[in-house]
Amino acid sequence: MFNRLIEWKKLRGVLAFAAYMILAMFIQSLLFSRVSIFGYRGFILPAAVVAAGIYSDGVRGAVFGLILGLFADMSFSESVVTFTVLFPIIGFAAGVASMFYINKSFFAFITFSAAAILLTALVQMLLAVIVSGAEILPALITALAQTAVSLIPAALLYLPFRHK
């Protein structure tokens, strides 16, 4: 009876997305909240959203980004709805790009991840400049350094999602 009610392939896909999301949040909150390289902390959650978009499709990437954005906004006290708005856009863009414009290679993943991490850092920078009155040049240097520091760990997110 349950076999008729539940599509097991879709359920496995949802569980794989959930496990991947938990893994990304776990790595971000336990490892990168404590480890800094040259005073800058990595931020890999945009790369996780890119992986979801590239290796599924735009809609699933947007849904993954929305849910991950909600959890990220809840776990980081300095953001209100920044990630909830930005991550679905990144996931949808990565999914559409992988369907029509880019292949699903590691190079495409890391390039799109770098762009997504940089976009996220620039949005955070603009919010800091507008709301808190931060200086533009130091905030821009921080955004660029955070992107550079985040690329190597973001590369580790390629394999789990590629082979889901």
DSSP file with accessible surface (Angstrom, degrees, kcal/mol):
  #  RESIDUE AA STRUCTURE BP1 BP2  ACC     N-H-->O    O-->H-N    N-H-->O    O-->H-N    TCO  KAPPA ALPHA  PHI   PSI    X-CA   Y-CA   Z-CA
    1    1 A M    >>        0   0  181      0, 0.0     4,-0.9     0, 0.0     3,-0.7   0.000 360.0 360.0 360.0 -41.5    0.0    0.0    0.0
    2    2 A F  H 3>  +     0   0  145      1,-0.2     4,-2.3     2,-0.2     3,-0.2   0.786 360.0  67.2 -69.3 -26.6    2.8    2.4    0.8
    3    3 A N  H 34 S+     0   0  121      1,-0.2    -1,-0.2     2,-0.2     5,-0.2   0.811 101.7  47.8 -63.6 -28.3    4.5    1.7   -2.4
    4    4 A R  H <4 S+     0   0  231     -3,-0.7    -1,-0.2     1,-0.1    -2,-0.2   0.775 114.4  45.8 -80.7 -27.2    1.6    3.3   -4.3
    5    5 A L  H  < S+     0   0  123     -4,-0.9     2,-0.5    -3,-0.2    -2,-0.2   0.809 110.2  53.8 -85.1 -31.3    1.6    6.4   -2.0
    6    6 A I     <  -     0   0   60     -4,-2.3     2,-0.9     4,-0.0    -1,-0.1  -0.900  66.7-147.2-114.3 131.1    5.4    7.1   -2.0
    7    7 A E     >  -     0   0  126     -2,-0.5     4,-2.1     1,-0.2     3,-0.2  -0.847  16.2-162.0 -91.8 106.4    7.7    7.6   -4.9
    8    8 A W  H  > S+     0   0  114     -2,-0.9     4,-2.6     1,-0.2     5,-0.2   0.823  84.0  56.9 -65.0 -32.6   10.9    6.1   -3.5
    9    9 A K  H  > S+     0   0  167      2,-0.2     4,-1.8     1,-0.2    -1,-0.2   0.927 110.3  44.1 -66.4 -42.0   13.2    7.7   -6.0
   10   10 A K  H  > S+     0   0  127     -3,-0.2     4,-2.4     2,-0.2    -2,-0.2   0.889 112.2  53.1 -69.1 -37.4   11.9   11.2   -5.2
   11   11 A L  H  X S+     0   0   66     -4,-2.1     4,-2.5     1,-0.2    -2,-0.2   0.915 108.3  50.0 -64.2 -41.4   12.1   10.5   -1.4
   12   12 A R  H  X S+     0   0  160     -4,-2.6     4,-2.3     2,-0.2    -1,-0.2   0.889 110.2  51.5 -62.7 -38.2   15.7    9.4   -1.8
   13   13 A G  H  X S+     0   0   21     -4,-1.8     4,-2.3     2,-0.2    -2,-0.2   0.919 110.3  47.7 -64.1 -42.5   16.4   12.6   -3.7
   14   14 A V  H  X S+     0   0   92     -4,-2.4     4,-2.5     2,-0.2    -2,-0.2   0.918 112.6  49.0 -65.1 -41.6   14.9   14.7   -0.9
   15   15 A L  H  X S+     0   0  104     -4,-2.5     4,-2.6     2,-0.2    -1,-0.2   0.879 109.9  51.9 -66.5 -35.5   16.8   12.8    1.7
   16   16 A A  H  X S+     0   0   35     -4,-2.3     4,-2.4     2,-0.2    -2,-0.2   0.919 110.3  48.6 -66.2 -41.9   20.0   13.3   -0.3
   17   17 A F  H  X S+     0   0   28     -4,-2.3     4,-2.4     2,-0.2    -2,-0.2   0.919 112.4  48.9 -60.7 -44.1   19.4   17.1   -0.5
   18   18 A A  H  X S+     0   0   42     -4,-2.5     4,-2.5     2,-0.2    -2,-0.2   0.921 111.9  47.9 -63.9 -42.9   18.7   17.1    3.3
   19   19 A A  H  X S+     0   0   61     -4,-2.6     4,-2.6     2,-0.2    -1,-0.2   0.909 112.5  49.3 -64.8 -40.6   21.9   15.2    4.1
   20   20 A Y  H  X S+     0   0   12     -4,-2.4     4,-2.5     2,-0.2    -2,-0.2   0.900 111.2  49.8 -65.2 -39.4   23.9   17.5    1.9
   21   21 A M  H  X S+     0   0   16     -4,-2.4     4,-2.6     2,-0.2     5,-0.2   0.920 111.3  48.3 -66.1 -42.4   22.4   20.6    3.5
   22   22 A I  H  X S+     0   0  118     -4,-2.5     4,-2.7     2,-0.2    -2,-0.2   0.917 111.5  50.9 -64.2 -41.6   23.1   19.3    7.0
   23   23 A L  H  X S+     0   0   67     -4,-2.6     4,-2.7     2,-0.2     5,-0.2   0.938 111.7  46.9 -60.7 -46.0   26.7   18.5    5.9
   24   24 A A  H  X S+     0   0    0     -4,-2.5     4,-2.6     1,-0.2    -2,-0.2   0.927 115.1  45.2 -63.9 -44.6   27.2   22.0    4.5
   25   25 A M  H  X S+     0   0   30     -4,-2.6     4,-2.9     2,-0.2     5,-0.3   0.887 112.8  52.1 -65.8 -38.4   25.7   23.7    7.6
   26   26 A F  H  X>S+     0   0  121     -4,-2.7     4,-2.5    -5,-0.2     5,-0.5   0.945 112.5  44.0 -62.7 -48.3   27.8   21.4    9.8
   27   27 A I  I  X>S+     0   0   49     -4,-2.7     4,-1.7    -5,-0.2     5,-1.7   0.925 116.8  47.5 -63.4 -43.1   31.0   22.2    8.0
   28   28 A Q  I  <>S+     0   0   11     -4,-2.6     5,-0.5    -5,-0.2    -2,-0.2   0.945 118.7  37.1 -64.7 -48.5   30.2   25.9    7.9
   29   29 A S  I  <5S+     0   0   48     -4,-2.9    -2,-0.2    -5,-0.2    -1,-0.2   0.852 126.0  34.3 -79.8 -32.4   29.2   26.3   11.5
   30   30 A L  I  <5S+     0   0   79     -4,-2.5    -3,-0.2    -5,-0.3    -2,-0.2   0.839 130.2  25.1 -92.0 -33.8   31.6   24.0   13.2
   31   31 A L  I >X<S+     0   0   84     -4,-1.7     4,-2.0    -5,-0.5     3,-1.1   0.912 124.8  39.2 -95.9 -54.5   34.7   24.4   11.1
   32   32 A F  I 34<S+     0   0   19     -5,-1.7    -3,-0.2     1,-0.3    -4,-0.1   0.625 107.4  62.9 -80.6 -11.0   34.7   27.7    9.4
   33   33 A S  T 34<S+     0   0   47     -5,-0.5    -1,-0.3    -6,-0.3    -2,-0.1   0.685 116.8  31.6 -79.8 -14.6   33.3   29.6   12.4
   34   34 A R  T <4 S+     0   0  174     -3,-1.1     2,-0.5    -4,-0.1    -2,-0.2   0.688 108.5  70.8-111.0 -27.0   36.4   28.7   14.3
   35   35 A V     <  +     0   0   70     -4,-2.0     7,-0.5     7,-0.1     2,-0.4  -0.822  56.8 179.6 -99.5 130.0   39.2   28.5   11.7
   36   36 A S        -     0   0   59     -2,-0.5     2,-0.5     5,-0.1     5,-0.2  -0.974  18.4-150.1-128.3 145.2   40.5   31.7   10.0
   37   37 A I  B >  S-A   40   0A  80      3,-2.8     3,-1.9    -2,-0.4   112,-0.1  -0.971  86.8 -17.2-114.5 116.9   43.2   32.1    7.4
   38   38 A F  T 3  S-     0   0  188     -2,-0.5    -1,-0.2     1,-0.3     3,-0.1   0.815 129.9 -54.7  55.8  30.8   45.0   35.4    7.6
   39   39 A G  T 3  S+     0   0   62      1,-0.2     2,-0.4    -3,-0.0    -1,-0.3   0.464 116.9 110.9  86.6   1.9   42.1   36.7    9.8
   40   40 A Y  B <   -A   37   0A  69     -3,-1.9    -3,-2.8   105,-0.1     2,-0.4  -0.896  56.4-144.4-113.5 140.0   39.4   35.8    7.2
   41   41 A R        -     0   0  122     -2,-0.4   109,-0.2    -5,-0.2    -5,-0.1  -0.810  19.7-118.8-104.3 141.7   36.8   33.0    7.6
   42   42 A G        -     0   0    3     -7,-0.5     2,-0.4    -2,-0.4   105,-0.1  -0.340  16.8-159.2 -75.3 156.6   35.6   30.9    4.7
   43   43 A F        +     0   0   10    103,-0.4     4,-0.2     1,-0.1    78,-0.1  -0.904  18.8 165.3-139.0 105.4   32.0   30.8    3.6
   44   44 A I     >  +     0   0    2     -2,-0.4     4,-1.6   -20,-0.2     3,-0.5   0.500  49.8  94.7-104.4  -4.3   31.0   27.7    1.6
   45   45 A L  H  > S+     0   0    0      1,-0.2     4,-1.9     2,-0.2     5,-0.2   0.875  82.7  55.2 -62.3 -37.3   27.2   27.8    1.7
   46   46 A P  H  > S+     0   0    0      0, 0.0     4,-2.3     0, 0.0    -1,-0.2   0.895 106.3  53.4 -61.5 -33.8   26.9   29.6   -1.7
   47   47 A A  H  > S+     0   0    0     -3,-0.5     4,-2.3     2,-0.2    -2,-0.2   0.864 105.4  53.5 -67.5 -34.1   29.0   26.8   -3.2
   48   48 A A  H  X S+     0   0    0     -4,-1.6     4,-2.1     2,-0.2    -1,-0.2   0.906 109.4  48.4 -65.7 -38.2   26.6   24.2   -1.8
   49   49 A V  H  X S+     0   0    0     -4,-1.9     4,-2.3     2,-0.2    -2,-0.2   0.902 109.6  52.7 -68.2 -38.9   23.7   26.1   -3.5
   50   50 A V  H  X S+     0   0    0     -4,-2.3     4,-3.1     2,-0.2     5,-0.3   0.926 108.6  50.6 -61.3 -43.7   25.6   26.2   -6.7
   51   51 A A  H  X S+     0   0    0     -4,-2.3     4,-2.4     1,-0.2    -2,-0.2   0.915 109.8  50.2 -61.7 -41.5   26.2   22.4   -6.6
   52   52 A A  H  X S+     0   0    0     -4,-2.1     4,-0.6     1,-0.2     5,-0.5   0.906 114.7  44.3 -63.9 -39.4   22.5   21.9   -6.0
   53   53 A G  H >< S+     0   0    0     -4,-2.3     3,-0.5     8,-0.2    -2,-0.2   0.932 115.7  45.5 -70.9 -44.2   21.6   24.0   -8.9
   54   54 A I  H 3< S+     0   0    1     -4,-3.1    -2,-0.2     1,-0.2    -3,-0.2   0.912 117.5  41.8 -67.3 -42.6   24.2   22.6  -11.3
   55   55 A Y  H 3< S+     0   0   26     -4,-2.4    -1,-0.2    -5,-0.3    -2,-0.2   0.390 129.4  20.7 -95.6   5.5   23.6   19.0  -10.6
   56   56 A S  S << S-     0   0   21     -4,-0.6     2,-0.3    -3,-0.5    -3,-0.2   0.247 107.4 -81.7-125.7 -94.7   19.8   19.0  -10.4
   57   57 A D     >  -     0   0   46     -5,-0.5     4,-2.3     1,-0.1    38,-0.2  -0.946  41.0 -83.1-163.5-178.1   18.0   21.9  -12.1
   58   58 A G  H  > S+     0   0    3     37,-0.3     4,-2.3    -2,-0.3    37,-0.2   0.894 122.1  47.7 -65.4 -40.4   17.0   25.5  -11.5
   59   59 A V  H  > S+     0   0   96      2,-0.2     4,-2.6     1,-0.2     5,-0.2   0.946 115.1  44.5 -68.9 -46.4   13.8   24.9   -9.6
   60   60 A R  H  > S+     0   0  131      1,-0.2     4,-2.7     2,-0.2     5,-0.2   0.884 113.4  52.4 -65.4 -36.3   15.4   22.3   -7.2
   61   61 A G  H  X S+     0   0    0     -4,-2.3     4,-2.5    30,-0.2    31,-0.3   0.899 110.2  48.3 -64.1 -38.6   18.4   24.6   -6.8
   62   62 A A  H  X S+     0   0   22     -4,-2.3     4,-2.5    29,-0.4    -2,-0.2   0.911 112.9  47.2 -68.7 -40.9   16.2   27.5   -5.9
   63   63 A V  H  X S+     0   0   77     -4,-2.6     4,-2.5     2,-0.2     5,-0.2   0.931 113.5  48.3 -65.6 -44.5   14.2   25.4   -3.4
   64   64 A F  H  X S+     0   0    6     -4,-2.7     4,-2.8     1,-0.2     5,-0.3   0.928 113.1  48.9 -58.8 -44.5   17.5   24.1   -1.9
   65   65 A G  H  X S+     0   0    0     -4,-2.5     4,-2.6    -5,-0.2    22,-0.2   0.885 109.8  51.6 -64.0 -37.7   18.8   27.7   -1.8
   66   66 A L  H  X S+     0   0   76     -4,-2.5     4,-2.2    21,-0.2    -2,-0.2   0.949 114.1  42.0 -64.5 -47.0   15.6   28.9   -0.1
   67   67 A I  H  X S+     0   0   68     -4,-2.5     4,-2.2     2,-0.2    -2,-0.2   0.936 117.4  46.5 -67.9 -44.4   15.7   26.3    2.6
   68   68 A L  H  X S+     0   0    0     -4,-2.8     4,-2.7    -5,-0.2    -1,-0.2   0.895 111.5  53.7 -64.9 -36.4   19.5   26.7    3.1
   69   69 A G  H  X S+     0   0    0     -4,-2.6     4,-2.7    -5,-0.3    15,-0.5   0.899 107.3  50.5 -63.9 -39.7   19.1   30.5    3.2
   70   70 A L  H  X S+     0   0   83     -4,-2.2     4,-1.9     2,-0.2    -2,-0.2   0.943 113.4  44.8 -62.2 -46.2   16.5   30.2    5.9
   71   71 A F  H  X S+     0   0   99     -4,-2.2     4,-1.8     2,-0.2    -2,-0.2   0.890 113.5  50.6 -66.5 -37.2   18.7   28.0    8.0
   72   72 A A  H  X S+     0   0    0     -4,-2.7     4,-2.0     2,-0.2    -2,-0.2   0.918 109.9  49.6 -67.0 -41.9   21.7   30.3    7.4
   73   73 A D  H  < S+     0   0   15     -4,-2.7     6,-0.2     1,-0.2    -1,-0.2   0.854 111.9  49.7 -65.6 -32.8   19.8   33.4    8.3
   74   74 A M  H  < S+     0   0  137     -4,-1.9    -1,-0.2    -5,-0.2    -2,-0.2   0.835 113.8  44.9 -72.4 -31.5   18.6   31.7   11.5
   75   75 A S  H  < S+     0   0   62     -4,-1.8     2,-0.6    -5,-0.1    -2,-0.2   0.744 105.9  63.3 -88.2 -22.5   22.1   30.6   12.4
   76   76 A F    ><  -     0   0   36     -4,-2.0     3,-0.9    -5,-0.1    -1,-0.1  -0.901  66.6-159.9-104.5 122.4   24.0   33.9   11.7
   77   77 A S  T 3  S+     0   0  117     -2,-0.6    -1,-0.1     1,-0.2    -4,-0.0   0.746  83.6  62.7 -74.2 -22.4   22.8   36.7   13.9
   78   78 A E  T 3  S+     0   0  140      2,-0.0     2,-0.4     0, 0.0    -1,-0.2   0.601  94.1  68.5 -83.1  -9.8   24.1   39.5   11.7
   79   79 A S    <   -     0   0   13     -3,-0.9    -3,-0.1    -6,-0.2    45,-0.0  -0.882  52.6-176.8-111.5 144.1   21.9   38.7    8.7
   80   80 A V  S    S-     0   0  121     -2,-0.4    -1,-0.2    -6,-0.0    -4,-0.1   0.871  81.6 -24.4-100.1 -64.8   18.1   39.2    8.6
   81   81 A V  S  > S+     0   0   85      2,-0.1     4,-1.7     3,-0.1     5,-0.3   0.170 100.4 114.3-134.3  17.3   16.9   37.9    5.2
   82   82 A T  H  > S+     0   0   23      1,-0.2     4,-2.4     2,-0.2     3,-0.2   0.938  84.0  37.0 -58.3 -52.6   20.0   38.3    3.1
   83   83 A F  H  > S+     0   0    1    -14,-0.2     4,-2.2     1,-0.2    -1,-0.2   0.827 111.0  60.8 -73.8 -29.9   20.7   34.6    2.5
   84   84 A T  H  4 S+     0   0   24    -15,-0.5    -1,-0.2     1,-0.2    -2,-0.2   0.849 115.3  34.9 -65.2 -32.0   17.0   33.7    2.2
   85   85 A V  H  X S+     0   0   89     -4,-1.7     4,-0.8    -3,-0.2    -2,-0.2   0.878 122.7  43.6 -86.3 -40.5   16.7   36.1   -0.8
   86   86 A L  H  X S+     0   0   16     -4,-2.4     4,-2.2    -5,-0.3    -3,-0.2   0.897 104.8  58.4 -78.6 -41.5   20.1   35.6   -2.3
   87   87 A F  H  X S+     0   0    0     -4,-2.2     4,-2.8     1,-0.2   -21,-0.2   0.875 103.0  51.6 -63.9 -40.0   20.5   31.8   -2.2
   88   88 A P  H  > S+     0   0   24      0, 0.0     4,-2.6     0, 0.0    -1,-0.2   0.906 110.0  51.2 -63.4 -34.2   17.4   30.9   -4.2
   89   89 A I  H  X S+     0   0  100     -4,-0.8     4,-2.6     2,-0.2    -2,-0.2   0.933 111.9  46.6 -65.2 -43.2   18.6   33.3   -6.9
   90   90 A I  H  X S+     0   0    6     -4,-2.2     4,-2.6     2,-0.2     5,-0.2   0.928 113.5  48.5 -64.2 -45.1   22.0   31.7   -7.0
   91   91 A G  H  X S+     0   0    0     -4,-2.8     4,-2.1   -30,-0.2   -29,-0.4   0.911 113.8  46.0 -63.3 -41.7   20.5   28.2   -7.1
   92   92 A F  H  X S+     0   0  103     -4,-2.6     4,-2.7   -31,-0.3     5,-0.3   0.928 113.2  49.4 -67.4 -43.4   18.1   29.0   -9.9
   93   93 A A  H  X S+     0   0   42     -4,-2.6     4,-2.6    -5,-0.2    -2,-0.2   0.911 111.5  49.1 -63.4 -40.3   20.9   30.8  -11.9
   94   94 A A  H  X S+     0   0    0     -4,-2.6     4,-2.2    -5,-0.2    -1,-0.2   0.908 112.3  48.7 -66.0 -39.8   23.2   27.8  -11.5
   95   95 A G  H  X S+     0   0    0     -4,-2.1     4,-1.4    -5,-0.2   -37,-0.3   0.928 113.7  44.7 -66.1 -44.0   20.5   25.4  -12.6
   96   96 A V  H  X S+     0   0   41     -4,-2.7     4,-1.9     1,-0.2     5,-0.4   0.918 113.0  52.0 -67.1 -40.6   19.5   27.4  -15.6
   97   97 A A  H  X>S+     0   0   12     -4,-2.6     5,-3.1    -5,-0.3     4,-2.6   0.902 109.7  49.1 -63.0 -38.9   23.2   27.9  -16.6
   98   98 A S  H  <5S+     0   0   11     -4,-2.2    -1,-0.2     3,-0.2    -2,-0.2   0.787 111.1  50.7 -73.7 -23.3   23.9   24.2  -16.3
   99   99 A M  H  <5S+     0   0  106     -4,-1.4    -1,-0.2    -5,-0.2    -2,-0.2   0.844 131.7   8.8 -79.0 -32.9   20.9   23.4  -18.5
  100  100 A F  H  <5S+     0   0  140     -4,-1.9    -2,-0.2    -5,-0.1    -3,-0.2   0.699 133.4  23.8-120.6 -29.5   21.7   25.8  -21.3
  101  101 A Y  T  <5S+     0   0  190     -4,-2.6     2,-0.3    -5,-0.4    -3,-0.2   0.754 107.5  40.2-119.3 -35.9   25.2   27.4  -21.0
  102  102 A I      < -     0   0   53     -5,-3.1    -1,-0.2   -48,-0.0     2,-0.1  -0.841  68.3-122.7-120.3 158.6   27.7   25.5  -19.0
  103  103 A N        -     0   0  103     -2,-0.3    -4,-0.1    -3,-0.1    -3,-0.1  -0.359  32.2-107.3 -87.6 179.1   28.7   21.9  -18.6
  104  104 A K  S    S+     0   0   84     -2,-0.1     2,-0.1     4,-0.1    -1,-0.0  -0.148  71.6 131.7-102.4  41.3   28.7   20.0  -15.3
  105  105 A S  S  > S-     0   0   37      1,-0.1     4,-2.2    -2,-0.0     5,-0.1  -0.345  71.8-108.2 -87.9 170.3   32.5   19.9  -14.9
  106  106 A F  H  > S+     0   0   89      1,-0.2     4,-2.9     2,-0.2     5,-0.3   0.895 118.7  55.1 -64.5 -39.8   34.6   20.7  -11.9
  107  107 A F  H  > S+     0   0  154      1,-0.2     4,-2.3     2,-0.2     5,-0.2   0.917 109.0  46.7 -61.4 -43.5   35.9   23.9  -13.6
  108  108 A A  H  > S+     0   0   10      2,-0.2     4,-2.6     1,-0.2     5,-0.3   0.910 113.4  50.4 -64.7 -40.4   32.4   25.1  -14.2
  109  109 A F  H  X S+     0   0    0     -4,-2.2     4,-2.5     2,-0.2    -2,-0.2   0.945 113.0  43.7 -62.2 -48.3   31.4   24.3  -10.7
  110  110 A I  H  X S+     0   0   33     -4,-2.9     4,-2.3     2,-0.2    -1,-0.2   0.876 114.7  50.0 -70.8 -32.8   34.4   26.1   -9.1
  111  111 A T  H  X S+     0   0   71     -4,-2.3     4,-2.1    -5,-0.3    -1,-0.2   0.943 114.2  43.6 -68.0 -46.0   34.0   29.1  -11.4
  112  112 A F  H  X S+     0   0   54     -4,-2.6     4,-2.4    -5,-0.2    -2,-0.2   0.877 113.4  53.1 -67.4 -34.8   30.3   29.5  -10.7
  113  113 A S  H  X S+     0   0    0     -4,-2.5     4,-2.9    -5,-0.3     5,-0.2   0.908 107.3  51.1 -65.2 -41.6   31.0   28.9   -6.9
  114  114 A A  H  X S+     0   0   26     -4,-2.3     4,-2.6     1,-0.2    -2,-0.2   0.923 111.5  47.8 -61.5 -42.1   33.6   31.7   -7.0
  115  115 A A  H  X S+     0   0   58     -4,-2.1     4,-2.7     2,-0.2    -2,-0.2   0.905 113.4  47.9 -65.0 -40.0   31.1   34.1   -8.6
  116  116 A A  H  X S+     0   0    4     -4,-2.4     4,-2.5     2,-0.2    -2,-0.2   0.909 112.9  47.2 -68.9 -40.5   28.4   33.1   -6.0
  117  117 A I  H  X S+     0   0    1     -4,-2.9     4,-2.6     2,-0.2    -2,-0.2   0.921 114.1  48.0 -66.3 -41.6   30.7   33.5   -3.1
  118  118 A L  H  X S+     0   0   55     -4,-2.6     4,-2.7    -5,-0.2    -2,-0.2   0.924 111.3  50.2 -65.2 -42.1   31.9   36.8   -4.4
  119  119 A L  H  X S+     0   0   76     -4,-2.7     4,-2.4     2,-0.2    -2,-0.2   0.928 111.9  48.1 -60.7 -44.2   28.3   38.0   -5.0
  120  120 A T  H  X S+     0   0    0     -4,-2.5     4,-2.4     1,-0.2    -2,-0.2   0.921 112.6  48.5 -62.7 -43.0   27.3   37.0   -1.5
  121  121 A A  H  X S+     0   0    3     -4,-2.6     4,-2.5     1,-0.2    -2,-0.2   0.892 111.1  50.4 -65.0 -38.8   30.3   38.8    0.0
  122  122 A L  H  X S+     0   0   55     -4,-2.7     4,-2.9     2,-0.2    -1,-0.2   0.891 110.0  49.8 -68.0 -37.7   29.6   41.9   -2.1
  123  123 A V  H  X S+     0   0   41     -4,-2.4     4,-2.4     2,-0.2    -2,-0.2   0.929 112.5  47.5 -65.1 -43.1   25.9   41.9   -0.9
  124  124 A Q  H  X S+     0   0   51     -4,-2.4     4,-2.2     2,-0.2    -2,-0.2   0.904 112.3  51.1 -62.7 -38.5   27.1   41.6    2.7
  125  125 A M  H  X S+     0   0   25     -4,-2.5     4,-2.6     2,-0.2    -2,-0.2   0.934 109.6  48.8 -63.6 -47.2   29.6   44.4    2.1
  126  126 A L  H  X S+     0   0   92     -4,-2.9     4,-2.9     1,-0.2     5,-0.3   0.896 110.8  50.6 -61.9 -39.7   27.0   46.7    0.6
  127  127 A L  H  X>S+     0   0   71     -4,-2.4     4,-2.8     2,-0.2     5,-0.7   0.901 111.0  49.1 -64.0 -39.6   24.7   46.0    3.6
  128  128 A A  H  X5S+     0   0   36     -4,-2.2     6,-1.7     3,-0.2     4,-0.9   0.893 114.1  45.9 -66.3 -37.8   27.6   46.8    6.0
  129  129 A V  H  X5S+     0   0   31     -4,-2.6     4,-0.6     4,-0.2    -2,-0.2   0.933 120.0  38.8 -69.9 -44.5   28.4   50.0    4.2
  130  130 A I  H  <5S+     0   0  132     -4,-2.9    -2,-0.2    -5,-0.2    -3,-0.2   0.950 127.9  29.2 -73.3 -48.6   24.7   51.2    3.9
  131  131 A V  H  <5S+     0   0  112     -4,-2.8    -3,-0.2    -5,-0.3    -2,-0.1   0.932 132.8  28.2 -81.1 -48.1   23.5   50.1    7.3
  132  132 A S  H  <<S-     0   0   99     -4,-0.9    -3,-0.2    -5,-0.7    -1,-0.1   0.536  98.9-121.6 -94.8 -10.4   26.5   50.3    9.6
  133  133 A G     <  +     0   0   59     -4,-0.6    -4,-0.2    -5,-0.4    -3,-0.1   0.818  48.3 171.5  75.2  29.8   28.5   53.0    7.8
  134  134 A A        -     0   0   43     -6,-1.7     2,-0.2    -9,-0.1    -1,-0.2  -0.301  40.8 -95.8 -70.3 158.0   31.5   50.8    7.1
  135  135 A E     >  -     0   0  147      1,-0.1     4,-1.4     2,-0.0     5,-0.1  -0.513  27.8-137.7 -73.5 142.9   34.3   52.0    4.9
  136  136 A I  H  > S+     0   0  108     -2,-0.2     4,-2.6     2,-0.2     5,-0.2   0.933  94.9  50.8 -71.7 -47.3   34.1   50.8    1.3
  137  137 A L  H  > S+     0   0  118      2,-0.2     4,-2.5     1,-0.2     5,-0.2   0.941 112.6  43.6 -64.1 -49.0   37.7   49.9    0.6
  138  138 A P  H  > S+     0   0   68      0, 0.0     4,-2.3     0, 0.0    -1,-0.2   0.898 115.2  51.1 -62.8 -34.6   38.3   47.7    3.7
  139  139 A A  H  X S+     0   0   17     -4,-1.4     4,-2.2     2,-0.2    -2,-0.2   0.897 109.9  49.5 -68.1 -37.3   35.0   46.0    3.2
  140  140 A L  H  X S+     0   0   62     -4,-2.6     4,-2.4     2,-0.2     5,-0.2   0.912 110.3  50.2 -66.9 -40.9   35.9   45.3   -0.5
  141  141 A I  H  X S+     0   0   84     -4,-2.5     4,-2.6     1,-0.2     5,-0.2   0.915 110.9  50.0 -62.8 -40.6   39.2   43.8    0.6
  142  142 A T  H  X S+     0   0   63     -4,-2.3     4,-2.7    -5,-0.2    -2,-0.2   0.912 109.7  50.8 -64.3 -41.1   37.4   41.7    3.1
  143  143 A A  H  X S+     0   0    4     -4,-2.2     4,-1.9     2,-0.2    -2,-0.2   0.926 113.2  45.0 -63.5 -43.3   35.0   40.5    0.4
  144  144 A L  H  X S+     0   0   92     -4,-2.4     4,-2.2     2,-0.2    -2,-0.2   0.908 114.7  48.0 -67.5 -41.4   37.8   39.6   -2.0
  145  145 A A  H  X S+     0   0   22     -4,-2.6     4,-2.6     2,-0.2     5,-0.2   0.900 109.9  52.3 -67.8 -39.0   39.8   37.8    0.7
  146  146 A Q  H  X S+     0   0   32     -4,-2.7     4,-1.8    -5,-0.2  -103,-0.4   0.905 109.7  50.2 -63.2 -38.7   36.8   35.9    2.0
  147  147 A T  H  X S+     0   0   14     -4,-1.9     4,-0.9    -5,-0.2    -2,-0.2   0.933 111.7  47.3 -64.0 -44.9   36.2   34.7   -1.6
  148  148 A A  H >X S+     0   0   65     -4,-2.2     3,-0.6     1,-0.2     4,-0.6   0.913 113.1  48.1 -64.5 -41.5   39.8   33.6   -2.0
  149  149 A V  H 3< S+     0   0   23     -4,-2.6     3,-0.3     1,-0.2    -1,-0.2   0.836 110.6  53.1 -68.6 -29.3   39.8   31.8    1.4
  150  150 A S  H 3X S+     0   0    0     -4,-1.8     4,-1.9    -5,-0.2    -1,-0.2   0.662  90.0  77.0 -82.3 -16.1   36.5   30.0    0.6
  151  151 A L  H <X S+     0   0   52     -4,-0.9     4,-1.5    -3,-0.6    -1,-0.2   0.902  91.1  49.9 -68.4 -41.7   37.5   28.5   -2.8
  152  152 A I  H  X S+     0   0  141     -4,-0.6     4,-0.7    -3,-0.3     3,-0.4   0.961 115.6  41.7 -66.0 -48.2   39.6   25.6   -1.6
  153  153 A P  H >4 S+     0   0   21      0, 0.0     3,-0.9     0, 0.0     4,-0.4   0.868 109.9  59.7 -66.6 -29.5   37.0   24.3    0.9
  154  154 A A  H >< S+     0   0    0     -4,-1.9     3,-1.5     1,-0.3     4,-0.3   0.845  94.9  63.9 -65.4 -29.8   34.3   24.9   -1.6
  155  155 A A  H >< S+     0   0   26     -4,-1.5     3,-1.3    -3,-0.4     4,-0.5   0.811  92.5  64.0 -62.9 -27.1   36.0   22.5   -4.0
  156  156 A L  T << S+     0   0  133     -3,-0.9    -1,-0.3    -4,-0.7     3,-0.2   0.708  91.8  64.1 -69.9 -18.6   35.4   19.8   -1.4
  157  157 A L  T <> S+     0   0    4     -3,-1.5     4,-1.0    -4,-0.4    -1,-0.3   0.572  85.7  76.8 -80.7  -8.3   31.6   20.2   -2.0
  158  158 A Y  H <> S+     0   0   31     -3,-1.3     4,-2.1    -4,-0.3    -1,-0.2   0.943  91.1  49.0 -66.4 -49.9   31.9   19.1   -5.6
  159  159 A L  H  > S+     0   0  104     -4,-0.5     4,-1.8    -3,-0.2    -1,-0.1   0.909 105.9  51.7 -65.8 -46.9   32.3   15.3   -5.0
  160  160 A P  H  4 S+     0   0   60      0, 0.0    -1,-0.2     0, 0.0    -2,-0.1   0.911 118.3  38.1 -60.8 -36.5   29.4   14.6   -2.6
  161  161 A F  H >< S+     0   0    2     -4,-1.0     3,-1.3     1,-0.2    -2,-0.2   0.847 110.5  59.1 -83.4 -30.3   26.8   16.2   -4.8
  162  162 A R  H 3< S+     0   0  112     -4,-2.1    -1,-0.2     1,-0.3    -3,-0.2   0.868 113.7  38.7 -64.0 -33.6   28.3   15.1   -8.1
  163  163 A H  T 3<        0   0  141     -4,-1.8    -1,-0.3    -5,-0.2    -2,-0.2   0.029 360.0 360.0-107.4  26.9   27.9   11.5   -7.0
  164  164 A K    <         0   0  120     -3,-1.3    -3,-0.1    -5,-0.0  -151,-0.1  -0.248 360.0 360.0 -72.9 360.0   24.5   11.7   -5.2
